Amino acid sequence: MSFSKISYAKKLFSVYIEYIQIDLANSLLNDSVCYRNIEIVIILKDIFLLLQQSKEVLKKKKEKIDKMFEILDSIIEKYNDSNKIKLEPQRIDKCDDKLFVNLLENEEFVKLLAIFSSANRIFRNFFNGIYIEKEILQKFSKRLNYQGYLFVQPLLEANNALSHLVVYIYNGSIEVENELKNIDKAKNHLYRAAIDYYKMFIRFSIEKSKNNRNNIFASFYSIREQEFLLLGKDLMKKNIEFIDPTTGNKQLEYISEAYRKLFISIKNDLDLQKNLSSQTQH
């Protein structure tokens, strides 16, 4: 792993320490306007996803990442007076690089980030006026530094994941991680976030399916049933039997993949409707 990637990771978690001091001090105060700042969470999440890219990609994105850190600093600076809890950001800089290598090269964690990143990208690309009605989209506000509609729940899950990771890093010991299992807890939060993104799209689009409607709804019901029956089990190990929304056949997949396939089937159905409508008009 390149030193550059580790240095960016240290900077990211140092910034997160500054942010979490504000959040911890203000999250239970009803009149507070500075805790759980979604703008900050989005940028932290985007930078962390970029850290999974190759050294070559990171070099190309350096200017973009530096700009994102500048935005974070300017937002957090507004709330400095709310820093009533004093953690030590410098502890992150002094942490052993092995902690970051253990995290960023953890095979299962990298796989989870890929699942989350894919769901995050799909939400950004397709939760729009083409697939979801404008009246519904109006309920989801746009933010200054984020060009798209927001769904807060998966962002809060991403924030929870980062919280577990920063505790793992902040404690500065792989042995402590074995006791607290914070990386595993972060994985579960990212998995829930990915599923939440798919659920949100499905919620506002499934009723519009027509051409493959029977298979789509049979798939939906089978996924929901299995998801309920497996409550309490490790999300990462929820390999369910569900009805494939395209073929109507039963198959085994992780819940996240089952939801992804359902999303694709609904999207393809809506695209086909649009194409048929366009052909009819011509």
N, C-alpha and C positions, 0 to 999 in steps of 0.2 A: 504493500500500500504506500502510495506517495505521501511524503511529508505534507504536501499541499492539502491533501484531503483531510488529514488529521488536524492540521492547523485551522482549517475551516470548521471542522466539527467542534474543536475547542472554542472557537469564537462563537459558534451558534449556541452552545450550551452555556457559555458565559452570559450571553445576551438573555437567554431563557431564565437564568438565575435572577437577573435584574427585573425581568418581567414578573416572575413568580412571586417576588417580594411584594409587589404591588397587589397582585391577585390575592395572595394569602391574607394580606392586611385589610382588604376591602370587599372580599367576595360575599360576606354576610351582612354588609351594611346596605340597607335599602336605598339610601340616598346617594350611593356611590355611582359615579358614571365612568370610572376608570378601570374597574376590574373586568376580567374575562373579555378583553378587547379582541373582537373577532379579526380585526385588521391585522393585529400582531400575530395571532394564531395562524392566519392564512400564510403570512410571509415566512414564519418559522417553519411551517409545514412544507412550503415550496422549496425553501433552501435545503431542508433535510432530504427531500426527494432528489434534489440535484446532486447531493453528496453520493448518491448511489451510481452516478454516471462514471465513465472512465476518466482517467487523468487527462486525456486529450480533450474530451468534452468539457471538463472543468476549466481547462485553460481558455477555451473559446468562450465560456460563460462567465469568466472571471469578472469582467466589467459589470455584467448584469447582477451577479451575486453581491459584489461590493456595493452596488446601488441599493440593493434590497437591504443590506445591513445599514446603510445610511438612513433609509426610511425608518427602519426599526428604531435606530438611535433617536431620531427626531420625535417619533411618537412616544417612546418611553420617557424622553426628557420632559415631556409635558406633565408627567405624573410623578416626578421625582419627590414632590412633597408628600406623596402617599406611601413612600417607602418606610413603613413603620417596623418592618421586620428586616433584620440585617444578616443576610447570608453573605458569604465571601466569594464573589465571582472569581477572584484570583486563584482559588483552589482548583478550578477547572484547568487553568494553564499549567499547574504543577502536576497534574495527574499523569500517571504512566501511560505512554502511547499504547501499551498493550491493551488497555481498557477499551480504547477506540477501535483497535484492530479486531478485538474480540466481538465488538458490536457490529461494525460495518462489514465484517467478513463472515458473520454468522449465517450459514447457508439457509436455514429456515427463516431467519429474520429478513434476509434479502428477498426470499421468495414472497414473504408476506408484504413487503414494501412494494413489490411488483404488482401484486394483486390489488393493493390499495391504490397505487399510482394509476393503474388501468381504470379502476372504477372512478377515481377522481377526474381523470381525463374524459371519460365517457360522459360524466355528469356535466362537465363544462361544455362539451361539444353538442350535447343533445337535449339538455334541459333548456329549451328555447321556444320561441314562438312557432317553430315549424312542427314540433311534436307535442307541445303543451300549450294550451290556450293562453292568450295574453292576459285574460282576466285572472287566471291562476298565478301567472308569473308576477303580476303586480303585487302579490302578497310577499314576494321575496325581494328585499331591497338590494340595490346595487351599492357597492362601496367605492370610495375614491380610488383606491389602488388595485381594485379587482374588477376586471371587465367581464362580468357575468352575474348570474343570479346565485344567491347563497342558500344553502341548506345547512343550518347551524349544527345539527346533531352530529354528523360525521366529523365536523371540525372540532367539536368538543371531545370526541373520542380521540382524535389526533392529538389534541392538547393533553389528554390523560396519558396517552402513550409517551409523549415527550416528558411528562412529569415522572413517569417510572424510569425512563432512561436517564434523566438528569440526576435522580437519586442514586442510580447505579454508578454513574460517573462521579458524582459529588462525594460519595462515600469512599471512592478511590481504591476499591479492593474487589477482585474477582471472587474472593472467598465470601465477601458480604453478599455478592450477587447470588451465590449458591444458596444462601440462607433466605434472602428476600425474593428471589426469582422475579426481579423486576423486568428483565428482558422478556420473559414469558408473558408477564402481565401486559407489557407494551404490545406484544404480538396480538393478544386477544382484542385489545382496543382497536388496533388497526384493522383486524378482521371484521369486527363489528361495523367499523366505519365504512369499509368497502361494501358490505351487505346493505347498510343504510342507504348508500348512494343508489344502488340498484332498486331497492324497495321504493324510493321516492319517485323514480322515473315510472316504475310499474304502476304505482298508485294512481298517477294522473294520465296513464295512457292505455292501460289494459282494456278498459271498457270500450275503447274505440276500435279494437281489433275486429275484423270481419272475415277475411279470407281463410284464416287458420284459427278461427275463434275457439272451436271445440278443443283442439289440442292445446292451445295456449291456456285456457282455463283449467283443463285437466292437469296440466303441468303445474300451474299456480297452486291448485288445491293440494296436489301431492307434495310439493315443497313445503307448504305451510304446515301440513299435517306432520311431516317428518321433523320439521324444525321444532314443533311443540313437543313431540314425543322424546326428543333428545335434549330437552332443557336440562341445564345443569352439567352437561358434559363439555369437555374441552372443545371449543369451537373449531380448532384446527383439526380435530379428529372426527368431525361430523361428516363422514362419507355416507350420503343418503341414497336410497333408491327412489327415483322420481321418474315421472313421465317426461320424455323428451318432447319439448313443444313443437318441434319440426316434424318428427317421425311418428310420434304417438307411442313409441316403444319405451319400455322401462330400461333404465340404466343407472349405474352408480357414479356419483360425482360428489365432490365437496359442495357444501351449501353455496359457497360464494360462486363456484363455477355453474351450479344449477341456476342461480339467479342471473348470472351473466348470460347464459344460453336463453333464458326466458326473455331477458331484455332484448337480445338480438332478434329473437323471433317476433316480438312485438314491433320493433323498429322496422323489420323487413315487411311485416304486414302493412304498417302505415305507409311505407315507401311504395309498396305495390298499389295501394289504394290511390295514392297521389298520382302515380304513373298512369293508372287506368283512367283516372279522372281527366288527366291532361290529354290522353289519346281521344277520349270521348268528345272533349271540347273542340279538338281539331278535326 
